[in-house]
Amino acid sequence: AEEVTGAVLHLVAAHRGTISSEHGVGRAKAPWLPLSRTPEEIVAMRRIKAALDPAGLLNPGVLLPA
């Protein structure tokens, strides 16, 4: 199943699509986040997460692993 997911998400990204939907990326698709977000965007996401959740209590390691 993971190979199929990877193939589908790579195809979607190749057509400038996004790997997320209405409820965000989620745990299952987190490894493929770099397909649709730049390193700079991911850094910004980490900074926002750190600012809003400095103790790391909200969904620790789910979308943005340490």
Predicted model as a PDB file, atoms N, CA, C, CB and O in Angstrom, pLDDT in the B-factor column:
MODEL        1                                                                  
ATOM      1  N   ALA A   1       0.822  -1.198   0.000  1.00 84.00           N  
ATOM      2  CA  ALA A   1       0.000   0.000   0.000  1.00 84.00           C  
ATOM      3  C   ALA A   1       0.865   1.260   0.000  1.00 84.00           C  
ATOM      4  CB  ALA A   1      -0.934  -0.001   1.207  1.00 84.00           C  
ATOM      5  O   ALA A   1       0.521   2.251  -0.645  1.00 84.00           O  
ATOM      6  N   GLU A   2       1.988   1.224   0.724  1.00 85.00           N  
ATOM      7  CA  GLU A   2       2.852   2.404   0.787  1.00 85.00           C  
ATOM      8  C   GLU A   2       3.483   2.706  -0.581  1.00 85.00           C  
ATOM      9  CB  GLU A   2       3.952   2.199   1.845  1.00 85.00           C  
ATOM     10  O   GLU A   2       3.663   3.871  -0.935  1.00 85.00           O  
ATOM     11  N   GLU A   3       3.812   1.682  -1.330  1.00 91.00           N  
ATOM     12  CA  GLU A   3       4.376   1.893  -2.666  1.00 91.00           C  
ATOM     13  C   GLU A   3       3.362   2.550  -3.586  1.00 91.00           C  
ATOM     14  CB  GLU A   3       4.846   0.564  -3.269  1.00 91.00           C  
ATOM     15  O   GLU A   3       3.704   3.446  -4.358  1.00 91.00           O  
ATOM     16  N   VAL A   4       2.113   2.105  -3.504  1.00 92.00           N  
ATOM     17  CA  VAL A   4       1.049   2.696  -4.324  1.00 92.00           C  
ATOM     18  C   VAL A   4       0.833   4.147  -3.920  1.00 92.00           C  
ATOM     19  CB  VAL A   4      -0.271   1.894  -4.183  1.00 92.00           C  
ATOM     20  O   VAL A   4       0.724   5.023  -4.778  1.00 92.00           O  
ATOM     21  N   THR A   5       0.771   4.403  -2.623  1.00 88.00           N  
ATOM     22  CA  THR A   5       0.599   5.776  -2.143  1.00 88.00           C  
ATOM     23  C   THR A   5       1.729   6.655  -2.655  1.00 88.00           C  
ATOM     24  CB  THR A   5       0.546   5.817  -0.601  1.00 88.00           C  
ATOM     25  O   THR A   5       1.486   7.753  -3.155  1.00 88.00           O  
ATOM     26  N   GLY A   6       2.956   6.179  -2.535  1.00 90.00           N  
ATOM     27  CA  GLY A   6       4.102   6.942  -3.017  1.00 90.00           C  
ATOM     28  C   GLY A   6       4.011   7.237  -4.506  1.00 90.00           C  
ATOM     29  O   GLY A   6       4.279   8.359  -4.936  1.00 90.00           O  
ATOM     30  N   ALA A   7       3.635   6.241  -5.291  1.00 93.00           N  
ATOM     31  CA  ALA A   7       3.516   6.433  -6.743  1.00 93.00           C  
ATOM     32  C   ALA A   7       2.436   7.455  -7.076  1.00 93.00           C  
ATOM     33  CB  ALA A   7       3.205   5.100  -7.437  1.00 93.00           C  
ATOM     34  O   ALA A   7       2.634   8.321  -7.928  1.00 93.00           O  
ATOM     35  N   VAL A   8       1.299   7.349  -6.404  1.00 92.00           N  
ATOM     36  CA  VAL A   8       0.199   8.287  -6.655  1.00 92.00           C  
ATOM     37  C   VAL A   8       0.600   9.704  -6.261  1.00 92.00           C  
ATOM     38  CB  VAL A   8      -1.066   7.861  -5.885  1.00 92.00           C  
ATOM     39  O   VAL A   8       0.354  10.647  -7.013  1.00 92.00           O  
ATOM     40  N   LEU A   9       1.213   9.863  -5.093  1.00 90.00           N  
ATOM     41  CA  LEU A   9       1.580  11.207  -4.634  1.00 90.00           C  
ATOM     42  C   LEU A   9       2.671  11.822  -5.496  1.00 90.00           C  
ATOM     43  CB  LEU A   9       2.038  11.161  -3.185  1.00 90.00           C  
ATOM     44  O   LEU A   9       2.670  13.034  -5.716  1.00 90.00           O  
ATOM     45  N   HIS A  10       3.600  11.016  -5.986  1.00 93.00           N  
ATOM     46  CA  HIS A  10       4.609  11.538  -6.909  1.00 93.00           C  
ATOM     47  C   HIS A  10       3.950  12.013  -8.212  1.00 93.00           C  
ATOM     48  CB  HIS A  10       5.679  10.457  -7.209  1.00 93.00           C  
ATOM     49  O   HIS A  10       4.318  13.056  -8.752  1.00 93.00           O  
ATOM     50  N   LEU A  11       2.995  11.258  -8.704  1.00 94.00           N  
ATOM     51  CA  LEU A  11       2.273  11.647  -9.922  1.00 94.00           C  
ATOM     52  C   LEU A  11       1.505  12.946  -9.704  1.00 94.00           C  
ATOM     53  CB  LEU A  11       1.306  10.530 -10.358  1.00 94.00           C  
ATOM     54  O   LEU A  11       1.532  13.842 -10.548  1.00 94.00           O  
ATOM     55  N   VAL A  12       0.824  13.042  -8.571  1.00 91.00           N  
ATOM     56  CA  VAL A  12       0.068  14.263  -8.248  1.00 91.00           C  
ATOM     57  C   VAL A  12       1.007  15.462  -8.168  1.00 91.00           C  
ATOM     58  CB  VAL A  12      -0.699  14.097  -6.911  1.00 91.00           C  
ATOM     59  O   VAL A  12       0.713  16.522  -8.723  1.00 91.00           O  
ATOM     60  N   ALA A  13       2.133  15.297  -7.481  1.00 91.00           N  
ATOM     61  CA  ALA A  13       3.097  16.395  -7.346  1.00 91.00           C  
ATOM     62  C   ALA A  13       3.688  16.782  -8.689  1.00 91.00           C  
ATOM     63  CB  ALA A  13       4.215  16.007  -6.382  1.00 91.00           C  
ATOM     64  O   ALA A  13       3.952  17.960  -8.929  1.00 91.00           O  
ATOM     65  N   ALA A  14       3.900  15.814  -9.567  1.00 93.00           N  
ATOM     66  CA  ALA A  14       4.448  16.105 -10.900  1.00 93.00           C  
ATOM     67  C   ALA A  14       3.501  16.990 -11.712  1.00 93.00           C  
ATOM     68  CB  ALA A  14       4.721  14.796 -11.660  1.00 93.00           C  
ATOM     69  O   ALA A  14       3.928  17.698 -12.624  1.00 93.00           O  
ATOM     70  N   HIS A  15       2.220  16.942 -11.374  1.00 94.00           N  
ATOM     71  CA  HIS A  15       1.225  17.771 -12.058  1.00 94.00           C  
ATOM     72  C   HIS A  15       0.853  18.999 -11.238  1.00 94.00           C  
ATOM     73  CB  HIS A  15      -0.025  16.954 -12.357  1.00 94.00           C  
ATOM     74  O   HIS A  15      -0.201  19.604 -11.433  1.00 94.00           O  
ATOM     75  N   ARG A  16       1.753  19.353 -10.308  1.00 89.00           N  
ATOM     76  CA  ARG A  16       1.604  20.520  -9.453  1.00 89.00           C  
ATOM     77  C   ARG A  16       0.402  20.442  -8.525  1.00 89.00           C  
ATOM     78  CB  ARG A  16       1.499  21.743 -10.294  1.00 89.00           C  
ATOM     79  O   ARG A  16      -0.153  21.464  -8.121  1.00 89.00           O  
ATOM     80  N   GLY A  17       0.008  19.227  -8.194  1.00 87.00           N  
ATOM     81  CA  GLY A  17      -1.065  19.019  -7.242  1.00 87.00           C  
ATOM     82  C   GLY A  17      -0.506  19.013  -5.833  1.00 87.00           C  
ATOM     83  O   GLY A  17       0.689  19.222  -5.627  1.00 87.00           O  
ATOM     84  N   THR A  18      -1.364  18.776  -4.881  1.00 84.00           N  
ATOM     85  CA  THR A  18      -0.951  18.752  -3.483  1.00 84.00           C  
ATOM     86  C   THR A  18      -1.261  17.389  -2.884  1.00 84.00           C  
ATOM     87  CB  THR A  18      -1.651  19.872  -2.680  1.00 84.00           C  
ATOM     88  O   THR A  18      -2.181  16.702  -3.328  1.00 84.00           O  
ATOM     89  N   ILE A  19      -0.493  17.002  -1.880  1.00 78.00           N  
ATOM     90  CA  ILE A  19      -0.701  15.703  -1.264  1.00 78.00           C  
ATOM     91  C   ILE A  19      -1.745  15.755  -0.161  1.00 78.00           C  
ATOM     92  CB  ILE A  19       0.599  15.177  -0.715  1.00 78.00           C  
ATOM     93  O   ILE A  19      -2.132  14.718   0.376  1.00 78.00           O  
ATOM     94  N   SER A  20      -2.198  16.939   0.178  1.00 78.00           N  
ATOM     95  CA  SER A  20      -3.160  17.067   1.273  1.00 78.00           C  
ATOM     96  C   SER A  20      -4.563  17.305   0.726  1.00 78.00           C  
ATOM     97  CB  SER A  20      -2.756  18.212   2.219  1.00 78.00           C  
ATOM     98  O   SER A  20      -4.756  17.578  -0.458  1.00 78.00           O  
ATOM     99  N   SER A  21      -5.528  17.193   1.622  1.00 69.00           N  
ATOM    100  CA  SER A  21      -6.908  17.476   1.244  1.00 69.00           C  
ATOM    101  C   SER A  21      -7.545  18.329   2.330  1.00 69.00           C  
ATOM    102  CB  SER A  21      -7.713  16.163   1.022  1.00 69.00           C  
ATOM    103  O   SER A  21      -6.869  19.130   2.976  1.00 69.00           O  
ATOM    104  N   GLU A  22      -8.822  18.158   2.527  1.00 65.00           N  
ATOM    105  CA  GLU A  22      -9.561  19.031   3.436  1.00 65.00           C  
ATOM    106  C   GLU A  22      -9.006  19.056   4.856  1.00 65.00           C  
ATOM    107  CB  GLU A  22     -10.990  18.607   3.477  1.00 65.00           C  
ATOM    108  O   GLU A  22      -9.073  20.085   5.528  1.00 65.00           O  
ATOM    109  N   HIS A  23      -8.470  17.958   5.308  1.00 67.00           N  
ATOM    110  CA  HIS A  23      -8.030  17.859   6.699  1.00 67.00           C  
ATOM    111  C   HIS A  23      -6.519  17.882   6.854  1.00 67.00           C  
ATOM    112  CB  HIS A  23      -8.570  16.605   7.314  1.00 67.00           C  
ATOM    113  O   HIS A  23      -5.997  17.508   7.904  1.00 67.00           O  
ATOM    114  N   GLY A  24      -5.830  18.306   5.843  1.00 70.00           N  
ATOM    115  CA  GLY A  24      -4.380  18.423   5.936  1.00 70.00           C  
ATOM    116  C   GLY A  24      -3.646  17.173   5.498  1.00 70.00           C  
ATOM    117  O   GLY A  24      -4.228  16.270   4.896  1.00 70.00           O  
ATOM    118  N   VAL A  25      -2.371  17.133   5.804  1.00 75.00           N  
ATOM    119  CA  VAL A  25      -1.500  16.062   5.342  1.00 75.00           C  
ATOM    120  C   VAL A  25      -1.738  14.780   6.140  1.00 75.00           C  
ATOM    121  CB  VAL A  25      -0.033  16.487   5.447  1.00 75.00           C  
ATOM    122  O   VAL A  25      -1.915  13.713   5.553  1.00 75.00           O  
ATOM    123  N   GLY A  26      -1.745  14.869   7.418  1.00 75.00           N  
ATOM    124  CA  GLY A  26      -1.965  13.699   8.254  1.00 75.00           C  
ATOM    125  C   GLY A  26      -0.730  12.821   8.402  1.00 75.00           C  
ATOM    126  O   GLY A  26       0.283  13.030   7.734  1.00 75.00           O  
ATOM    127  N   ARG A  27      -0.829  11.850   9.276  1.00 79.00           N  
ATOM    128  CA  ARG A  27       0.306  10.979   9.590  1.00 79.00           C  
ATOM    129  C   ARG A  27       0.747  10.150   8.397  1.00 79.00           C  
ATOM    130  CB  ARG A  27      -0.046  10.062  10.738  1.00 79.00           C  
ATOM    131  O   ARG A  27       1.944  10.000   8.151  1.00 79.00           O  
ATOM    132  N   ALA A  28      -0.204   9.615   7.661  1.00 78.00           N  
ATOM    133  CA  ALA A  28       0.122   8.701   6.573  1.00 78.00           C  
ATOM    134  C   ALA A  28       0.894   9.379   5.446  1.00 78.00           C  
ATOM    135  CB  ALA A  28      -1.140   8.092   6.023  1.00 78.00           C  
ATOM    136  O   ALA A  28       1.718   8.746   4.786  1.00 78.00           O  
ATOM    137  N   LYS A  29       0.631  10.653   5.229  1.00 81.00           N  
ATOM    138  CA  LYS A  29       1.263  11.349   4.106  1.00 81.00           C  
ATOM    139  C   LYS A  29       2.427  12.245   4.523  1.00 81.00           C  
ATOM    140  CB  LYS A  29       0.238  12.176   3.386  1.00 81.00           C  
ATOM    141  O   LYS A  29       3.064  12.854   3.664  1.00 81.00           O  
ATOM    142  N   ALA A  30       2.713  12.335   5.794  1.00 83.00           N  
ATOM    143  CA  ALA A  30       3.786  13.205   6.286  1.00 83.00           C  
ATOM    144  C   ALA A  30       5.131  12.949   5.606  1.00 83.00           C  
ATOM    145  CB  ALA A  30       3.939  13.027   7.775  1.00 83.00           C  
ATOM    146  O   ALA A  30       5.844  13.911   5.320  1.00 83.00           O  
ATOM    147  N   PRO A  31       5.510  11.702   5.334  1.00 85.00           N  
ATOM    148  CA  PRO A  31       6.807  11.486   4.680  1.00 85.00           C  
ATOM    149  C   PRO A  31       6.904  12.108   3.286  1.00 85.00           C  
ATOM    150  CB  PRO A  31       7.078  10.009   4.579  1.00 85.00           C  
ATOM    151  O   PRO A  31       8.002  12.347   2.783  1.00 85.00           O  
ATOM    152  N   TRP A  32       5.766  12.365   2.672  1.00 86.00           N  
ATOM    153  CA  TRP A  32       5.766  12.928   1.329  1.00 86.00           C  
ATOM    154  C   TRP A  32       5.552  14.441   1.314  1.00 86.00           C  
ATOM    155  CB  TRP A  32       4.703  12.261   0.503  1.00 86.00           C  
ATOM    156  O   TRP A  32       5.381  15.024   0.244  1.00 86.00           O  
ATOM    157  N   LEU A  33       5.559  15.077   2.468  1.00 86.00           N  
ATOM    158  CA  LEU A  33       5.360  16.525   2.540  1.00 86.00           C  
ATOM    159  C   LEU A  33       6.321  17.293   1.632  1.00 86.00           C  
ATOM    160  CB  LEU A  33       5.524  16.997   3.971  1.00 86.00           C  
ATOM    161  O   LEU A  33       5.897  18.266   1.009  1.00 86.00           O  
ATOM    162  N   PRO A  34       7.592  16.906   1.528  1.00 89.00           N  
ATOM    163  CA  PRO A  34       8.507  17.649   0.648  1.00 89.00           C  
ATOM    164  C   PRO A  34       8.142  17.602  -0.840  1.00 89.00           C  
ATOM    165  CB  PRO A  34       9.891  17.116   0.820  1.00 89.00           C  
ATOM    166  O   PRO A  34       8.716  18.350  -1.631  1.00 89.00           O  
ATOM    167  N   LEU A  35       7.211  16.750  -1.230  1.00 88.00           N  
ATOM    168  CA  LEU A  35       6.767  16.741  -2.625  1.00 88.00           C  
ATOM    169  C   LEU A  35       5.983  17.996  -2.971  1.00 88.00           C  
ATOM    170  CB  LEU A  35       5.916  15.510  -2.901  1.00 88.00           C  
ATOM    171  O   LEU A  35       5.985  18.436  -4.121  1.00 88.00           O  
ATOM    172  N   SER A  36       5.311  18.575  -1.978  1.00 85.00           N  
ATOM    173  CA  SER A  36       4.466  19.730  -2.270  1.00 85.00           C  
ATOM    174  C   SER A  36       4.841  20.981  -1.486  1.00 85.00           C  
ATOM    175  CB  SER A  36       3.042  19.389  -1.993  1.00 85.00           C  
ATOM    176  O   SER A  36       4.211  22.026  -1.644  1.00 85.00           O  
ATOM    177  N   ARG A  37       5.864  20.877  -0.642  1.00 87.00           N  
ATOM    178  CA  ARG A  37       6.318  22.042   0.125  1.00 87.00           C  
ATOM    179  C   ARG A  37       7.825  22.174   0.023  1.00 87.00           C  
ATOM    180  CB  ARG A  37       5.888  21.933   1.604  1.00 87.00           C  
ATOM    181  O   ARG A  37       8.550  21.180   0.062  1.00 87.00           O  
ATOM    182  N   THR A  38       8.287  23.400  -0.108  1.00 90.00           N  
ATOM    183  CA  THR A  38       9.723  23.645  -0.201  1.00 90.00           C  
ATOM    184  C   THR A  38      10.363  23.496   1.171  1.00 90.00           C  
ATOM    185  CB  THR A  38      10.005  25.048  -0.781  1.00 90.00           C  
ATOM    186  O   THR A  38       9.667  23.542   2.186  1.00 90.00           O  
ATOM    187  N   PRO A  39      11.677  23.318   1.215  1.00 92.00           N  
ATOM    188  CA  PRO A  39      12.353  23.273   2.519  1.00 92.00           C  
ATOM    189  C   PRO A  39      12.073  24.528   3.351  1.00 92.00           C  
ATOM    190  CB  PRO A  39      13.863  23.109   2.322  1.00 92.00           C  
ATOM    191  O   PRO A  39      11.934  24.451   4.572  1.00 92.00           O  
ATOM    192  N   GLU A  40      11.993  25.673   2.689  1.00 95.00           N  
ATOM    193  CA  GLU A  40      11.722  26.926   3.396  1.00 95.00           C  
ATOM    194  C   GLU A  40      10.316  26.925   4.005  1.00 95.00           C  
ATOM    195  CB  GLU A  40      11.885  28.121   2.443  1.00 95.00           C  
ATOM    196  O   GLU A  40      10.118  27.409   5.120  1.00 95.00           O  
ATOM    197  N   GLU A  41       9.352  26.386   3.275  1.00 91.00           N  
ATOM    198  CA  GLU A  41       7.989  26.314   3.805  1.00 91.00           C  
ATOM    199  C   GLU A  41       7.923  25.379   5.013  1.00 91.00           C  
ATOM    200  CB  GLU A  41       7.012  25.840   2.712  1.00 91.00           C  
ATOM    201  O   GLU A  41       7.213  25.656   5.980  1.00 91.00           O  
ATOM    202  N   ILE A  42       8.655  24.287   4.954  1.00 89.00           N  
ATOM    203  CA  ILE A  42       8.660  23.347   6.070  1.00 89.00           C  
ATOM    204  C   ILE A  42       9.326  23.978   7.293  1.00 89.00           C  
ATOM    205  CB  ILE A  42       9.383  22.043   5.677  1.00 89.00           C  
ATOM    206  O   ILE A  42       8.879  23.763   8.420  1.00 89.00           O  
ATOM    207  N   VAL A  43      10.388  24.753   7.079  1.00 92.00           N  
ATOM    208  CA  VAL A  43      11.030  25.475   8.185  1.00 92.00           C  
ATOM    209  C   VAL A  43      10.036  26.462   8.799  1.00 92.00           C  
ATOM    210  CB  VAL A  43      12.308  26.222   7.694  1.00 92.00           C  
ATOM    211  O   VAL A  43       9.939  26.574  10.021  1.00 92.00           O  
ATOM    212  N   ALA A  44       9.302  27.171   7.948  1.00 93.00           N  
ATOM    213  CA  ALA A  44       8.305  28.118   8.456  1.00 93.00           C  
ATOM    214  C   ALA A  44       7.232  27.389   9.264  1.00 93.00           C  
ATOM    215  CB  ALA A  44       7.657  28.899   7.292  1.00 93.00           C  
ATOM    216  O   ALA A  44       6.794  27.882  10.303  1.00 93.00           O  
ATOM    217  N   MET A  45       6.811  26.223   8.793  1.00 89.00           N  
ATOM    218  CA  MET A  45       5.817  25.432   9.520  1.00 89.00           C  
ATOM    219  C   MET A  45       6.347  25.028  10.893  1.00 89.00           C  
ATOM    220  CB  MET A  45       5.428  24.180   8.713  1.00 89.00           C  
ATOM    221  O   MET A  45       5.622  25.081  11.886  1.00 89.00           O  
ATOM    222  N   ARG A  46       7.619  24.623  10.940  1.00 89.00           N  
ATOM    223  CA  ARG A  46       8.230  24.246  12.218  1.00 89.00           C  
ATOM    224  C   ARG A  46       8.274  25.441  13.176  1.00 89.00           C  
ATOM    225  CB  ARG A  46       9.653  23.694  11.991  1.00 89.00           C  
ATOM    226  O   ARG A  46       8.025  25.298  14.373  1.00 89.00           O  
ATOM    227  N   ARG A  47       8.592  26.612  12.637  1.00 93.00           N  
ATOM    228  CA  ARG A  47       8.667  27.814  13.480  1.00 93.00           C  
ATOM    229  C   ARG A  47       7.299  28.201  14.033  1.00 93.00           C  
ATOM    230  CB  ARG A  47       9.250  28.984  12.685  1.00 93.00           C  
ATOM    231  O   ARG A  47       7.179  28.579  15.198  1.00 93.00           O  
ATOM    232  N   ILE A  48       6.281  28.105  13.204  1.00 92.00           N  
ATOM    233  CA  ILE A  48       4.925  28.414  13.653  1.00 92.00           C  
ATOM    234  C   ILE A  48       4.498  27.415  14.722  1.00 92.00           C  
ATOM    235  CB  ILE A  48       3.932  28.396  12.465  1.00 92.00           C  
ATOM    236  O   ILE A  48       3.933  27.794  15.748  1.00 92.00           O  
ATOM    237  N   LYS A  49       4.773  26.135  14.473  1.00 89.00           N  
ATOM    238  CA  LYS A  49       4.439  25.098  15.462  1.00 89.00           C  
ATOM    239  C   LYS A  49       5.141  25.383  16.789  1.00 89.00           C  
ATOM    240  CB  LYS A  49       4.836  23.693  14.937  1.00 89.00           C  
ATOM    241  O   LYS A  49       4.527  25.287  17.852  1.00 89.00           O  
ATOM    242  N   ALA A  50       6.416  25.730  16.728  1.00 91.00           N  
ATOM    243  CA  ALA A  50       7.178  26.017  17.951  1.00 91.00           C  
ATOM    244  C   ALA A  50       6.624  27.239  18.679  1.00 91.00           C  
ATOM    245  CB  ALA A  50       8.659  26.239  17.617  1.00 91.00           C  
ATOM    246  O   ALA A  50       6.590  27.269  19.910  1.00 91.00           O  
ATOM    247  N   ALA A  51       6.191  28.246  17.919  1.00 95.00           N  
ATOM    248  CA  ALA A  51       5.645  29.455  18.540  1.00 95.00           C  
ATOM    249  C   ALA A  51       4.299  29.182  19.218  1.00 95.00           C  
ATOM    250  CB  ALA A  51       5.486  30.560  17.492  1.00 95.00           C  
ATOM    251  O   ALA A  51       4.022  29.713  20.293  1.00 95.00           O  
ATOM    252  N   LEU A  52       3.476  28.362  18.591  1.00 93.00           N  
ATOM    253  CA  LEU A  52       2.145  28.089  19.125  1.00 93.00           C  
ATOM    254  C   LEU A  52       2.130  26.969  20.165  1.00 93.00           C  
ATOM    255  CB  LEU A  52       1.215  27.739  18.000  1.00 93.00           C  
ATOM    256  O   LEU A  52       1.218  26.884  20.987  1.00 93.00           O  
ATOM    257  N   ASP A  53       3.153  26.112  20.117  1.00 93.00           N  
ATOM    258  CA  ASP A  53       3.206  24.964  21.017  1.00 93.00           C  
ATOM    259  C   ASP A  53       4.645  24.765  21.505  1.00 93.00           C  
ATOM    260  CB  ASP A  53       2.680  23.680  20.307  1.00 93.00           C  
ATOM    261  O   ASP A  53       5.275  23.756  21.188  1.00 93.00           O  
ATOM    262  N   PRO A  54       5.163  25.730  22.278  1.00 94.00           N  
ATOM    263  CA  PRO A  54       6.572  25.676  22.678  1.00 94.00           C  
ATOM    264  C   PRO A  54       6.953  24.440  23.493  1.00 94.00           C  
ATOM    265  CB  PRO A  54       6.905  26.895  23.468  1.00 94.00           C  
ATOM    266  O   PRO A  54       8.113  24.030  23.477  1.00 94.00           O  
ATOM    267  N   ALA A  55       6.015  23.853  24.190  1.00 94.00           N  
ATOM    268  CA  ALA A  55       6.314  22.654  24.983  1.00 94.00           C  
ATOM    269  C   ALA A  55       6.189  21.378  24.160  1.00 94.00           C  
ATOM    270  CB  ALA A  55       5.387  22.577  26.189  1.00 94.00           C  
ATOM    271  O   ALA A  55       6.526  20.296  24.642  1.00 94.00           O  
ATOM    272  N   GLY A  56       5.705  21.491  22.918  1.00 88.00           N  
ATOM    273  CA  GLY A  56       5.573  20.325  22.056  1.00 88.00           C  
ATOM    274  C   GLY A  56       4.532  19.324  22.531  1.00 88.00           C  
ATOM    275  O   GLY A  56       4.707  18.117  22.359  1.00 88.00           O  
ATOM    276  N   LEU A  57       3.449  19.814  23.128  1.00 91.00           N  
ATOM    277  CA  LEU A  57       2.430  18.937  23.685  1.00 91.00           C  
ATOM    278  C   LEU A  57       1.344  18.516  22.680  1.00 91.00           C  
ATOM    279  CB  LEU A  57       1.787  19.616  24.850  1.00 91.00           C  
ATOM    280  O   LEU A  57       0.702  17.479  22.845  1.00 91.00           O  
ATOM    281  N   LEU A  58       1.152  19.331  21.647  1.00 87.00           N  
ATOM    282  CA  LEU A  58       0.067  19.067  20.693  1.00 87.00           C  
ATOM    283  C   LEU A  58       0.561  18.176  19.551  1.00 87.00           C  
ATOM    284  CB  LEU A  58      -0.497  20.396  20.129  1.00 87.00           C  
ATOM    285  O   LEU A  58       1.374  18.605  18.733  1.00 87.00           O  
ATOM    286  N   ASN A  59       0.080  16.962  19.499  1.00 83.00           N  
ATOM    287  CA  ASN A  59       0.462  15.982  18.475  1.00 83.00           C  
ATOM    288  C   ASN A  59       1.972  15.905  18.280  1.00 83.00           C  
ATOM    289  CB  ASN A  59      -0.202  16.324  17.153  1.00 83.00           C  
ATOM    290  O   ASN A  59       2.458  16.157  17.178  1.00 83.00           O  
ATOM    291  N   PRO A  60       2.719  15.566  19.312  1.00 82.00           N  
ATOM    292  CA  PRO A  60       4.174  15.561  19.198  1.00 82.00           C  
ATOM    293  C   PRO A  60       4.669  14.577  18.131  1.00 82.00           C  
ATOM    294  CB  PRO A  60       4.796  15.218  20.543  1.00 82.00           C  
ATOM    295  O   PRO A  60       4.310  13.400  18.134  1.00 82.00           O  
ATOM    296  N   GLY A  61       5.500  15.091  17.223  1.00 75.00           N  
ATOM    297  CA  GLY A  61       6.124  14.267  16.206  1.00 75.00           C  
ATOM    298  C   GLY A  61       5.211  13.747  15.117  1.00 75.00           C  
ATOM    299  O   GLY A  61       5.612  12.869  14.353  1.00 75.00           O  
ATOM    300  N   VAL A  62       3.984  14.268  15.020  1.00 79.00           N  
ATOM    301  CA  VAL A  62       3.043  13.740  14.028  1.00 79.00           C  
ATOM    302  C   VAL A  62       3.371  14.240  12.632  1.00 79.00           C  
ATOM    303  CB  VAL A  62       1.612  14.126  14.393  1.00 79.00           C  
ATOM    304  O   VAL A  62       3.753  13.445  11.774  1.00 79.00           O  
ATOM    305  N   LEU A  63       3.236  15.516  12.384  1.00 76.00           N  
ATOM    306  CA  LEU A  63       3.482  16.032  11.041  1.00 76.00           C  
ATOM    307  C   LEU A  63       4.917  16.470  10.863  1.00 76.00           C  
ATOM    308  CB  LEU A  63       2.556  17.186  10.743  1.00 76.00           C  
ATOM    309  O   LEU A  63       5.503  16.251   9.802  1.00 76.00           O  
ATOM    310  N   LEU A  64       5.488  17.076  11.867  1.00 75.00           N  
ATOM    311  CA  LEU A  64       6.842  17.592  11.776  1.00 75.00           C  
ATOM    312  C   LEU A  64       7.724  16.858  12.781  1.00 75.00           C  
ATOM    313  CB  LEU A  64       6.871  19.121  12.026  1.00 75.00           C  
ATOM    314  O   LEU A  64       7.967  17.361  13.878  1.00 75.00           O  
ATOM    315  N   PRO A  65       8.200  15.683  12.415  1.00 62.00           N  
ATOM    316  CA  PRO A  65       9.041  14.930  13.344  1.00 62.00           C  
ATOM    317  C   PRO A  65      10.272  15.725  13.752  1.00 62.00           C  
ATOM    318  CB  PRO A  65       9.463  13.605  12.721  1.00 62.00           C  
ATOM    319  O   PRO A  65      10.770  16.554  12.990  1.00 62.00           O  
ATOM    320  N   ALA A  66      10.748  15.469  14.938  1.00 59.00           N  
ATOM    321  CA  ALA A  66      11.916  16.184  15.465  1.00 59.00           C  
ATOM    322  C   ALA A  66      13.164  15.856  14.664  1.00 59.00           C  
ATOM    323  CB  ALA A  66      12.137  15.838  16.942  1.00 59.00           C  
ATOM    324  O   ALA A  66      14.243  16.368  14.964  1.00 59.00           O  
TER     325      ALA A  66                                                      
ENDMDL                                                                          
END                                                                             
